[in-house]
């Protein structure tokens, strides 16, 4: 009887050990599966502005950015390997761009290929360009005319910087509100004044800006407003519109901001406009409410906006 009990005890112990080892094996197998899954999750699917379904890196390391708004990346402390220098040179934050290769304008496909990017972000919807670049690396089209918070949030998602993007937006909004409220409080600006932003391009082409550059900064303030004509451009989702000098009285706001162009021909056109009778009869001109700023330093990217918070009060208090 004792032998039988001992035999039963031994069998029971062996059975329990077997169950325990099987459970451990199952647990280890599950852990290994999880570890493998985590290791393999280096890419994910992303749908861009033009509905391209793209498999992108979870943590991009070699980014090429080509388009307006490079200062958005600087706000997120993103270093790129390549960019279009036409959107960097002479900008307010140019000295912060380090160790970046110029990929030209229009973008040079061979140069881009040589940089071995793992992600390319572009601001053009040109199908041919997209097709060429997407053969080099995952390529995303970004709406560079989108509102700042939308752009920065999207870049934060793409570049795994969501928290940084949200924090920057909160900090900037607080500083911008404080600045505009201060300008209203000291009488530098009256609530509901209108503003317009004008610039010339070569070929004697005059443009009024609506959803691009400085105009976006001004209209986001909810202090300086677009006039009815500019509001129509905004409602159409357009960044800017070409107008004739004869239409200036219809588009000119209480405050007029002139973006000084780079091109000499465009500079001459600006000079001629400001010497014309139409210009001199505008209320903003008569009231001394005209301001000039270099076009490269009037972008709506995040880093330029931070700089403009220090410049706009000086301009409006003159």
Phi and psi in degrees as GROMACS dihedral restraints (atoms count N, CA, C in turn):
[ dihedral_restraints ]
;  ai    aj    ak    al  type     phi  dphi    fc
    3     4     5     6     1   -63.5    20    10
    4     5     6     7     1   -39.7    20    10
    6     7     8     9     1   -63.9    20    10
    7     8     9    10     1   -39.7    20    10
    9    10    11    12     1   -64.8    20    10
   10    11    12    13     1   -43.2    20    10
   12    13    14    15     1   -62.8    20    10
   13    14    15    16     1   -41.9    20    10
   15    16    17    18     1   -63.0    20    10
   16    17    18    19     1   -39.4    20    10
   18    19    20    21     1   -64.4    20    10
   19    20    21    22     1   -42.8    20    10
   21    22    23    24     1   -63.5    20    10
   22    23    24    25     1   -40.3    20    10
   24    25    26    27     1   -63.3    20    10
   25    26    27    28     1   -45.2    20    10
   27    28    29    30     1   -62.7    20    10
   28    29    30    31     1   -43.6    20    10
   30    31    32    33     1   -62.2    20    10
   31    32    33    34     1   -40.0    20    10
   33    34    35    36     1   -64.2    20    10
   34    35    36    37     1   -42.4    20    10
   36    37    38    39     1   -64.0    20    10
   37    38    39    40     1   -41.2    20    10
   39    40    41    42     1   -64.5    20    10
   40    41    42    43     1   -38.7    20    10
   42    43    44    45     1   -64.8    20    10
   43    44    45    46     1   -44.5    20    10
   45    46    47    48     1   -63.1    20    10
   46    47    48    49     1   -40.2    20    10
   48    49    50    51     1   -64.2    20    10
   49    50    51    52     1   -38.7    20    10
   51    52    53    54     1   -64.0    20    10
   52    53    54    55     1   -44.4    20    10
   54    55    56    57     1   -62.0    20    10
   55    56    57    58     1   -43.6    20    10
   57    58    59    60     1   -62.3    20    10
   58    59    60    61     1   -44.0    20    10
   60    61    62    63     1   -67.7    20    10
   61    62    63    64     1   -36.7    20    10
   63    64    65    66     1   -65.0    20    10
   64    65    66    67     1   -40.4    20    10
   66    67    68    69     1   -65.2    20    10
   67    68    69    70     1   -41.2    20    10
   69    70    71    72     1   -64.7    20    10
   70    71    72    73     1   -40.6    20    10
   72    73    74    75     1   -63.0    20    10
   73    74    75    76     1   -42.3    20    10
   75    76    77    78     1   -63.8    20    10
   76    77    78    79     1   -40.5    20    10
   78    79    80    81     1   -65.1    20    10
   79    80    81    82     1   -43.2    20    10
   81    82    83    84     1   -64.1    20    10
   82    83    84    85     1   -39.2    20    10
   84    85    86    87     1   -63.7    20    10
   85    86    87    88     1   -41.5    20    10
   87    88    89    90     1   -65.1    20    10
   88    89    90    91     1   -41.5    20    10
   90    91    92    93     1   -61.7    20    10
   91    92    93    94     1   -42.6    20    10
   93    94    95    96     1   -63.2    20    10
   94    95    96    97     1   -39.4    20    10
   96    97    98    99     1   -61.8    20    10
   97    98    99   100     1   -45.0    20    10
   99   100   101   102     1   -63.5    20    10
  100   101   102   103     1   -42.4    20    10
  102   103   104   105     1   -62.3    20    10
  103   104   105   106     1   -41.4    20    10
  105   106   107   108     1   -65.1    20    10
  106   107   108   109     1   -41.6    20    10
  108   109   110   111     1   -62.4    20    10
  109   110   111   112     1   -44.2    20    10
  111   112   113   114     1   -63.2    20    10
  112   113   114   115     1   -39.5    20    10
  114   115   116   117     1   -67.0    20    10
  115   116   117   118     1   -37.1    20    10
  117   118   119   120     1   -79.5    20    10
  118   119   120   121     1   -16.8    20    10
  120   121   122   123     1   -79.1    20    10
  121   122   123   124     1    64.1    20    10
  123   124   125   126     1   -99.7    20    10
  124   125   126   127     1    -8.9    20    10
  126   127   128   129     1  -133.1    20    10
  127   128   129   130     1   164.7    20    10
  129   130   131   132     1  -153.7    20    10
  130   131   132   133     1   164.2    20    10
  132   133   134   135     1   -88.6    20    10
  133   134   135   136     1   142.5    20    10
  135   136   137   138     1  -141.2    20    10
  136   137   138   139     1   136.3    20    10
  138   139   140   141     1  -105.2    20    10
  139   140   141   142     1   121.2    20    10
  141   142   143   144     1   -89.5    20    10
  142   143   144   145     1  -172.7    20    10
  144   145   146   147     1   -55.6    20    10
  145   146   147   148     1   -33.1    20    10
  147   148   149   150     1  -103.1    20    10
  148   149   150   151     1    19.4    20    10
  150   151   152   153     1    68.2    20    10
  151   152   153   154     1    22.9    20    10
  153   154   155   156     1   -72.0    20    10
  154   155   156   157     1   128.3    20    10
  156   157   158   159     1   -88.3    20    10
  157   158   159   160     1   112.3    20    10
  159   160   161   162     1  -124.9    20    10
  160   161   162   163     1   136.2    20    10
  162   163   164   165     1   -90.3    20    10
  163   164   165   166     1   112.2    20    10
  165   166   167   168     1  -116.1    20    10
  166   167   168   169     1   159.7    20    10
  168   169   170   171     1   -66.5    20    10
  169   170   171   172     1   145.2    20    10
  171   172   173   174     1   -66.9    20    10
  172   173   174   175     1   -39.6    20    10
  174   175   176   177     1  -127.9    20    10
  175   176   177   178     1    82.3    20    10
  177   178   179   180     1   -59.8    20    10
  178   179   180   181     1   137.9    20    10
  180   181   182   183     1  -114.1    20    10
  181   182   183   184     1   -27.8    20    10
  183   184   185   186     1  -127.2    20    10
  184   185   186   187     1    85.9    20    10
  186   187   188   189     1   -98.0    20    10
  187   188   189   190     1   135.1    20    10
  189   190   191   192     1  -109.9    20    10
  190   191   192   193     1   126.6    20    10
  192   193   194   195     1  -119.7    20    10
  193   194   195   196     1   126.3    20    10
  195   196   197   198     1  -134.0    20    10
  196   197   198   199     1   106.6    20    10
  198   199   200   201     1   154.2    20    10
  199   200   201   202     1   179.8    20    10
  201   202   203   204     1   -63.7    20    10
  202   203   204   205     1   157.8    20    10
  204   205   206   207     1    87.4    20    10
  205   206   207   208     1    26.0    20    10
  207   208   209   210     1   -60.2    20    10
  208   209   210   211     1   -28.2    20    10
  210   211   212   213     1   -62.5    20    10
  211   212   213   214     1   -19.6    20    10
  213   214   215   216     1   -63.1    20    10
  214   215   216   217     1   -39.2    20    10
  216   217   218   219     1   -66.8    20    10
  217   218   219   220     1   -39.4    20    10
  219   220   221   222     1   -62.5    20    10
  220   221   222   223     1   -35.8    20    10
  222   223   224   225     1   -63.3    20    10
  223   224   225   226     1   -26.4    20    10
  225   226   227   228     1   -98.4    20    10
  226   227   228   229     1     7.2    20    10
  228   229   230   231     1    57.7    20    10
  229   230   231   232     1    42.4    20    10
  231   232   233   234     1   -96.9    20    10
  232   233   234   235     1   129.8    20    10
  234   235   236   237     1  -102.7    20    10
  235   236   237   238     1   127.5    20    10
  237   238   239   240     1  -104.4    20    10
  238   239   240   241     1   161.0    20    10
  240   241   242   243     1   -93.0    20    10
  241   242   243   244     1   -20.3    20    10
  243   244   245   246     1  -149.9    20    10
  244   245   246   247     1   152.8    20    10
  246   247   248   249     1  -163.5    20    10
  247   248   249   250     1   166.2    20    10
  249   250   251   252     1   -86.1    20    10
  250   251   252   253     1   112.3    20    10
  252   253   254   255     1   -68.9    20    10
  253   254   255   256     1   -14.3    20    10
  255   256   257   258     1   -65.7    20    10
  256   257   258   259     1   -17.9    20    10
  258   259   260   261     1  -105.6    20    10
  259   260   261   262     1    16.5    20    10
  261   262   263   264     1  -127.7    20    10
  262   263   264   265     1   -42.3    20    10
  264   265   266   267     1   -61.5    20    10
  265   266   267   268     1   129.3    20    10
  267   268   269   270     1    71.3    20    10
  268   269   270   271     1     9.2    20    10
  270   271   272   273     1   -77.4    20    10
  271   272   273   274     1   161.1    20    10
  273   274   275   276     1   -61.5    20    10
  274   275   276   277     1   -24.1    20    10
  276   277   278   279     1  -112.3    20    10
  277   278   279   280     1    18.2    20    10
  279   280   281   282     1   -53.3    20    10
  280   281   282   283     1   -37.7    20    10
  282   283   284   285     1   -68.7    20    10
  283   284   285   286     1    -9.7    20    10
  285   286   287   288     1   -88.5    20    10
  286   287   288   289     1    -8.5    20    10
  288   289   290   291     1   -88.7    20    10
  289   290   291   292     1   116.3    20    10
  291   292   293   294     1  -124.3    20    10
  292   293   294   295     1   143.9    20    10
  294   295   296   297     1    52.9    20    10
  295   296   297   298     1    43.9    20    10
  297   298   299   300     1  -117.7    20    10
  298   299   300   301     1   134.1    20    10
  300   301   302   303     1   -89.5    20    10
  301   302   303   304     1   140.6    20    10
  303   304   305   306     1   -80.2    20    10
  304   305   306   307     1   123.6    20    10
  306   307   308   309     1  -100.3    20    10
  307   308   309   310     1     9.0    20    10
  309   310   311   312     1    81.5    20    10
  310   311   312   313     1   176.7    20    10
  312   313   314   315     1  -146.3    20    10
  313   314   315   316     1   119.3    20    10
  315   316   317   318     1   -62.3    20    10
  316   317   318   319     1   166.3    20    10
  318   319   320   321     1   -60.8    20    10
  319   320   321   322     1   134.1    20    10
  321   322   323   324     1   -88.2    20    10
  322   323   324   325     1   113.6    20    10
  324   325   326   327     1   -65.0    20    10
  325   326   327   328     1   -43.1    20    10
  327   328   329   330     1   -63.6    20    10
  328   329   330   331     1   -42.0    20    10
  330   331   332   333     1   -64.0    20    10
  331   332   333   334     1   -41.3    20    10
  333   334   335   336     1   -61.9    20    10
  334   335   336   337     1   -43.2    20    10
  336   337   338   339     1   -59.5    20    10
  337   338   339   340     1   -40.5    20    10
  339   340   341   342     1   -65.7    20    10
  340   341   342   343     1   -21.2    20    10
  342   343   344   345     1   -83.2    20    10
  343   344   345   346     1    -7.9    20    10
  345   346   347   348     1    51.8    20    10
  346   347   348   349     1    54.8    20    10
  348   349   350   351     1   -70.6    20    10
  349   350   351   352     1   152.7    20    10
  351   352   353   354     1  -104.0    20    10
  352   353   354   355     1    -4.7    20    10
  354   355   356   357     1  -157.8    20    10
  355   356   357   358     1   136.6    20    10
  357   358   359   360     1  -122.8    20    10
  358   359   360   361     1   129.7    20    10
  360   361   362   363     1  -118.4    20    10
  361   362   363   364     1   125.4    20    10
  363   364   365   366     1  -127.4    20    10
  364   365   366   367     1   156.6    20    10
  366   367   368   369     1  -106.4    20    10
  367   368   369   370     1    13.4    20    10
  369   370   371   372     1  -112.0    20    10
  370   371   372   373     1   147.4    20    10
  372   373   374   375     1  -100.5    20    10
  373   374   375   376     1    12.7    20    10
  375   376   377   378     1   -64.8    20    10
  376   377   378   379     1   121.2    20    10
  378   379   380   381     1   -62.9    20    10
  379   380   381   382     1   -41.1    20    10
  381   382   383   384     1   -62.9    20    10
  382   383   384   385     1   -45.9    20    10
  384   385   386   387     1   -60.8    20    10
  385   386   387   388     1   -45.5    20    10
  387   388   389   390     1   -61.1    20    10
  388   389   390   391     1   -44.2    20    10
  390   391   392   393     1   -60.6    20    10
  391   392   393   394     1   -42.8    20    10
  393   394   395   396     1   -66.6    20    10
  394   395   396   397     1   -45.3    20    10
  396   397   398   399     1   -70.8    20    10
  397   398   399   400     1   -35.1    20    10
  399   400   401   402     1   -67.6    20    10
  400   401   402   403     1   -14.6    20    10
  402   403   404   405     1   -81.3    20    10
  403   404   405   406     1   -16.3    20    10
  405   406   407   408     1   -88.1    20    10
  406   407   408   409     1   -46.4    20    10
  408   409   410   411     1  -161.6    20    10
  409   410   411   412     1   164.1    20    10
  411   412   413   414     1   -52.7    20    10
  412   413   414   415     1   129.1    20    10
  414   415   416   417     1  -123.7    20    10
  415   416   417   418     1   131.9    20    10
  417   418   419   420     1  -119.3    20    10
  418   419   420   421     1   135.9    20    10
  420   421   422   423     1   -95.8    20    10
  421   422   423   424     1   125.7    20    10
  423   424   425   426     1  -110.6    20    10
  424   425   426   427     1   137.2    20    10
  426   427   428   429     1   -79.4    20    10
  427   428   429   430     1    95.7    20    10
  429   430   431   432     1   -75.8    20    10
  430   431   432   433     1    -7.7    20    10
  432   433   434   435     1   -96.0    20    10
  433   434   435   436     1     0.3    20    10
  435   436   437   438     1   -67.0    20    10
  436   437   438   439     1   157.8    20    10
  438   439   440   441     1   -56.2    20    10
  439   440   441   442     1   152.2    20    10
  441   442   443   444     1   -54.1    20    10
  442   443   444   445     1   -49.1    20    10
  444   445   446   447     1   -63.3    20    10
  445   446   447   448     1   -33.9    20    10
  447   448   449   450     1   -68.2    20    10
  448   449   450   451     1   -45.0    20    10
  450   451   452   453     1   -61.6    20    10
  451   452   453   454     1   -48.2    20    10
  453   454   455   456     1   -67.8    20    10
  454   455   456   457     1   -37.7    20    10
  456   457   458   459     1   -63.5    20    10
  457   458   459   460     1   -41.8    20    10
  459   460   461   462     1   -67.2    20    10
  460   461   462   463     1   -42.5    20    10
  462   463   464   465     1   -63.9    20    10
  463   464   465   466     1   -37.7    20    10
  465   466   467   468     1   -61.1    20    10
  466   467   468   469     1   -37.4    20    10
  468   469   470   471     1   -68.3    20    10
  469   470   471   472     1   -48.8    20    10
  471   472   473   474     1   -61.5    20    10
  472   473   474   475     1   -40.9    20    10
  474   475   476   477     1  -102.7    20    10
  475   476   477   478     1    13.4    20    10
  477   478   479   480     1    60.1    20    10
  478   479   480   481     1    44.5    20    10
  480   481   482   483     1  -131.7    20    10
  481   482   483   484     1    40.8    20    10
  483   484   485   486     1   -60.4    20    10
  484   485   486   487     1   -46.7    20    10
  486   487   488   489     1   -64.0    20    10
  487   488   489   490     1   -41.8    20    10
  489   490   491   492     1   -63.9    20    10
  490   491   492   493     1   -39.5    20    10
  492   493   494   495     1   -64.9    20    10
  493   494   495   496     1   -46.2    20    10
  495   496   497   498     1   -62.4    20    10
  496   497   498   499     1   -40.7    20    10
  498   499   500   501     1   -67.1    20    10
  499   500   501   502     1   -40.8    20    10
  501   502   503   504     1   -63.2    20    10
  502   503   504   505     1   -44.3    20    10
  504   505   506   507     1   -60.4    20    10
  505   506   507   508     1   -44.5    20    10
  507   508   509   510     1   -61.7    20    10
  508   509   510   511     1   -46.1    20    10
  510   511   512   513     1   -64.9    20    10
  511   512   513   514     1   -43.5    20    10
  513   514   515   516     1   -66.0    20    10
  514   515   516   517     1   -44.1    20    10
  516   517   518   519     1   -58.1    20    10
  517   518   519   520     1   -42.1    20    10
  519   520   521   522     1   -63.8    20    10
  520   521   522   523     1   -44.5    20    10
  522   523   524   525     1   -68.3    20    10
  523   524   525   526     1   -40.3    20    10
  525   526   527   528     1   -66.3    20    10
  526   527   528   529     1   -44.5    20    10
  528   529   530   531     1   -59.7    20    10
  529   530   531   532     1   -41.6    20    10
  531   532   533   534     1   -63.0    20    10
  532   533   534   535     1   -42.0    20    10
  534   535   536   537     1   -64.4    20    10
  535   536   537   538     1   -50.0    20    10
  537   538   539   540     1   -65.8    20    10
  538   539   540   541     1   -39.7    20    10
  540   541   542   543     1   -61.9    20    10
  541   542   543   544     1   -36.1    20    10
  543   544   545   546     1   -67.0    20    10
  544   545   546   547     1   -39.5    20    10
  546   547   548   549     1   -66.5    20    10
  547   548   549   550     1   -35.4    20    10
  549   550   551   552     1   -72.0    20    10
  550   551   552   553     1   -41.9    20    10
  552   553   554   555     1   -62.9    20    10
  553   554   555   556     1   -37.2    20    10
  555   556   557   558     1   -91.6    20    10
  556   557   558   559     1     5.6    20    10
  558   559   560   561     1    82.5    20    10
  559   560   561   562     1     6.0    20    10
  561   562   563   564     1   -65.8    20    10
  562   563   564   565     1   -33.1    20    10
  564   565   566   567     1  -135.5    20    10
  565   566   567   568     1   140.4    20    10
  567   568   569   570     1   -96.2    20    10
  568   569   570   571     1   143.1    20    10
  570   571   572   573     1   -57.0    20    10
  571   572   573   574     1   140.2    20    10
  573   574   575   576     1    72.3    20    10
  574   575   576   577     1    15.9    20    10
  576   577   578   579     1   -68.3    20    10
  577   578   579   580     1   151.5    20    10
  579   580   581   582     1   -99.9    20    10
  580   581   582   583     1   157.0    20    10
  582   583   584   585     1  -141.6    20    10
  583   584   585   586     1   150.7    20    10
  585   586   587   588     1  -137.6    20    10
  586   587   588   589     1   149.5    20    10
  588   589   590   591     1  -121.7    20    10
  589   590   591   592     1   124.3    20    10
  591   592   593   594     1  -123.3    20    10
  592   593   594   595     1   149.4    20    10
  594   595   596   597     1  -156.7    20    10
  595   596   597   598     1   153.0    20    10
  597   598   599   600     1  -103.5    20    10
  598   599   600   601     1   145.3    20    10
  600   601   602   603     1  -114.4    20    10
  601   602   603   604     1   160.1    20    10
  603   604   605   606     1   -54.6    20    10
  604   605   606   607     1   148.0    20    10
  606   607   608   609     1    94.3    20    10
  607   608   609   610     1    16.9    20    10
  609   610   611   612     1    57.9    20    10
  610   611   612   613     1    43.4    20    10
  612   613   614   615     1  -107.4    20    10
  613   614   615   616     1   117.2    20    10
  615   616   617   618     1   -96.8    20    10
  616   617   618   619     1   130.7    20    10
  618   619   620   621     1  -122.7    20    10
  619   620   621   622     1   142.4    20    10
  621   622   623   624     1  -105.5    20    10
  622   623   624   625     1   128.6    20    10
  624   625   626   627     1   -90.0    20    10
  625   626   627   628     1   140.7    20    10
  627   628   629   630     1  -126.4    20    10
  628   629   630   631     1   -56.8    20    10
  630   631   632   633     1  -118.4    20    10
  631   632   633   634     1    32.1    20    10
  633   634   635   636     1  -141.3    20    10
  634   635   636   637     1   141.8    20    10
  636   637   638   639     1    62.3    20    10
  637   638   639   640     1  -140.3    20    10
  639   640   641   642     1   -57.4    20    10
  640   641   642   643     1   -34.5    20    10
  642   643   644   645     1   -58.3    20    10
  643   644   645   646     1   -37.8    20    10
  645   646   647   648     1   -64.1    20    10
  646   647   648   649     1   -39.3    20    10
  648   649   650   651     1   -63.3    20    10
  649   650   651   652     1   -44.2    20    10
  651   652   653   654     1   -68.0    20    10
  652   653   654   655     1   -46.4    20    10
  654   655   656   657     1   -75.0    20    10
  655   656   657   658     1   -23.9    20    10
  657   658   659   660     1   -70.4    20    10
  658   659   660   661     1   -14.8    20    10
  660   661   662   663     1   -70.7    20    10
  661   662   663   664     1   -23.5    20    10
  663   664   665   666     1    61.5    20    10
  664   665   666   667     1    18.0    20    10
  666   667   668   669     1  -112.4    20    10
  667   668   669   670     1   -58.6    20    10
  669   670   671   672     1   -87.9    20    10
  670   671   672   673     1   127.1    20    10
  672   673   674   675     1  -108.8    20    10
  673   674   675   676     1   155.5    20    10
  675   676   677   678     1   -78.0    20    10
  676   677   678   679     1   147.3    20    10
  678   679   680   681     1   -73.3    20    10
  679   680   681   682     1   177.4    20    10
  681   682   683   684     1   -59.0    20    10
  682   683   684   685     1   -41.8    20    10
  684   685   686   687     1   -65.8    20    10
  685   686   687   688     1   -41.9    20    10
  687   688   689   690     1   -72.3    20    10
  688   689   690   691     1   -34.2    20    10
  690   691   692   693     1   -60.2    20    10
  691   692   693   694     1   -36.3    20    10
  693   694   695   696     1   -63.1    20    10
  694   695   696   697     1   -39.6    20    10
  696   697   698   699     1   -63.9    20    10
  697   698   699   700     1   -42.5    20    10
  699   700   701   702     1   -62.6    20    10
  700   701   702   703     1   -43.3    20    10
  702   703   704   705     1   -63.2    20    10
  703   704   705   706     1   -29.9    20    10
  705   706   707   708     1   -79.1    20    10
  706   707   708   709     1    -4.5    20    10
  708   709   710   711     1    73.8    20    10
  709   710   711   712     1    25.8    20    10
  711   712   713   714     1  -101.4    20    10
  712   713   714   715     1   144.5    20    10
  714   715   716   717     1   -76.5    20    10
  715   716   717   718     1   -29.9    20    10
  717   718   719   720     1  -164.4    20    10
  718   719   720   721     1   170.8    20    10
  720   721   722   723     1  -148.1    20    10
  721   722   723   724     1   143.0    20    10
  723   724   725   726     1   -85.3    20    10
  724   725   726   727     1   136.1    20    10
  726   727   728   729     1  -133.8    20    10
  727   728   729   730     1   165.4    20    10
  729   730   731   732     1   -93.8    20    10
  730   731   732   733     1   158.3    20    10
  732   733   734   735     1   -62.4    20    10
  733   734   735   736     1   -28.3    20    10
  735   736   737   738     1   -62.8    20    10
  736   737   738   739     1   -24.3    20    10
  738   739   740   741     1   -90.9    20    10
  739   740   741   742     1     1.5    20    10
  741   742   743   744     1   -52.2    20    10
  742   743   744   745     1   -44.8    20    10
  744   745   746   747     1   -58.5    20    10
  745   746   747   748     1   -25.9    20    10
  747   748   749   750     1   -80.9    20    10
  748   749   750   751     1   -22.8    20    10
  750   751   752   753     1  -108.6    20    10
  751   752   753   754     1   -17.2    20    10
  753   754   755   756     1   -71.2    20    10
  754   755   756   757     1   131.4    20    10
  756   757   758   759     1   -94.6    20    10
  757   758   759   760     1  -174.7    20    10
  759   760   761   762     1   -65.2    20    10
  760   761   762   763     1   -27.1    20    10
  762   763   764   765     1  -124.6    20    10
  763   764   765   766     1   134.1    20    10
  765   766   767   768     1  -120.9    20    10
  766   767   768   769     1   127.4    20    10
  768   769   770   771     1  -110.0    20    10
  769   770   771   772     1   123.4    20    10
  771   772   773   774     1  -102.2    20    10
  772   773   774   775     1   122.9    20    10
  774   775   776   777     1   -88.6    20    10
  775   776   777   778     1   111.7    20    10
  777   778   779   780     1   -69.5    20    10
  778   779   780   781     1   118.5    20    10
  780   781   782   783     1   -74.8    20    10
  781   782   783   784     1   166.1    20    10
  783   784   785   786     1   -84.4    20    10
  784   785   786   787     1   -42.0    20    10
  786   787   788   789     1   -67.9    20    10
  787   788   789   790     1   135.8    20    10
  789   790   791   792     1   -63.6    20    10
  790   791   792   793     1   -38.3    20    10
  792   793   794   795     1   -63.2    20    10
  793   794   795   796     1   -42.8    20    10
  795   796   797   798     1   -66.7    20    10
  796   797   798   799     1   -34.9    20    10
  798   799   800   801     1   -63.6    20    10
  799   800   801   802     1   -40.0    20    10
  801   802   803   804     1   -65.2    20    10
  802   803   804   805     1   -40.2    20    10
  804   805   806   807     1   -61.6    20    10
  805   806   807   808     1   -39.8    20    10
  807   808   809   810     1   -62.5    20    10
  808   809   810   811     1   -44.3    20    10
  810   811   812   813     1   -60.7    20    10
  811   812   813   814     1   -44.5    20    10
  813   814   815   816     1   -65.5    20    10
  814   815   816   817     1   -38.4    20    10
  816   817   818   819     1   -61.8    20    10
  817   818   819   820     1   -43.1    20    10
  819   820   821   822     1   -75.9    20    10
  820   821   822   823     1    -5.1    20    10
  822   823   824   825     1  -104.2    20    10
  823   824   825   826     1    -2.1    20    10
  825   826   827   828     1   -80.9    20    10
  826   827   828   829     1   153.0    20    10
  828   829   830   831     1   -60.3    20    10
  829   830   831   832     1   -37.2    20    10
  831   832   833   834     1   -58.2    20    10
  832   833   834   835     1   -45.5    20    10
  834   835   836   837     1   -64.9    20    10
  835   836   837   838     1   -47.9    20    10
  837   838   839   840     1   -65.2    20    10
  838   839   840   841     1   -19.8    20    10
  840   841   842   843     1   -92.8    20    10
  841   842   843   844     1    -0.9    20    10
  843   844   845   846     1   -70.5    20    10
  844   845   846   847     1   136.9    20    10
  846   847   848   849     1   -54.1    20    10
  847   848   849   850     1   -41.2    20    10
  849   850   851   852     1   -61.7    20    10
  850   851   852   853     1   -37.6    20    10
  852   853   854   855     1   -68.4    20    10
  853   854   855   856     1   -45.7    20    10
  855   856   857   858     1   -62.9    20    10
  856   857   858   859     1   -31.9    20    10
  858   859   860   861     1   -88.2    20    10
  859   860   861   862     1     0.3    20    10
  861   862   863   864     1    72.7    20    10
  862   863   864   865     1    25.9    20    10
  864   865   866   867     1  -104.1    20    10
  865   866   867   868     1    51.8    20    10
  867   868   869   870     1  -120.5    20    10
  868   869   870   871     1   133.2    20    10
  870   871   872   873     1  -132.2    20    10
  871   872   873   874     1   141.6    20    10
  873   874   875   876     1  -117.9    20    10
  874   875   876   877     1   147.0    20    10
  876   877   878   879     1  -153.8    20    10
  877   878   879   880     1   140.9    20    10
  879   880   881   882     1   -57.6    20    10
  880   881   882   883     1   137.7    20    10
  882   883   884   885     1   -61.9    20    10
  883   884   885   886     1   -33.4    20    10
  885   886   887   888     1   -69.5    20    10
  886   887   888   889     1   -23.0    20    10
  888   889   890   891     1   -98.5    20    10
  889   890   891   892     1    19.4    20    10
  891   892   893   894     1  -124.3    20    10
  892   893   894   895     1    23.9    20    10
  894   895   896   897     1   -72.9    20    10
  895   896   897   898     1   172.0    20    10
  897   898   899   900     1  -108.1    20    10
  898   899   900   901     1    12.8    20    10
  900   901   902   903     1   -68.3    20    10
  901   902   903   904     1   164.2    20    10
  903   904   905   906     1   -60.1    20    10
  904   905   906   907     1   -44.6    20    10
  906   907   908   909     1   -70.0    20    10
  907   908   909   910     1   -38.1    20    10
  909   910   911   912     1   -65.3    20    10
  910   911   912   913     1   -38.5    20    10
  912   913   914   915     1   -60.8    20    10
  913   914   915   916     1   -41.2    20    10
  915   916   917   918     1   -60.6    20    10
  916   917   918   919     1   -41.3    20    10
  918   919   920   921     1   -66.7    20    10
  919   920   921   922     1   -40.2    20    10
  921   922   923   924     1   -64.6    20    10
  922   923   924   925     1   -27.5    20    10
  924   925   926   927     1   -60.8    20    10
  925   926   927   928     1   -25.0    20    10
  927   928   929   930     1   -90.1    20    10
  928   929   930   931     1   -17.4    20    10
  930   931   932   933     1   -99.8    20    10
  931   932   933   934     1   -38.8    20    10
  933   934   935   936     1   -59.3    20    10
  934   935   936   937     1   -44.3    20    10
  936   937   938   939     1   -59.1    20    10
  937   938   939   940     1   -39.6    20    10
  939   940   941   942     1   -63.5    20    10
  940   941   942   943     1   -40.7    20    10
  942   943   944   945     1   -64.7    20    10
  943   944   945   946     1   -47.7    20    10
  945   946   947   948     1   -76.3    20    10
  946   947   948   949     1   -17.0    20    10
  948   949   950   951     1   -92.9    20    10
  949   950   951   952     1     1.6    20    10
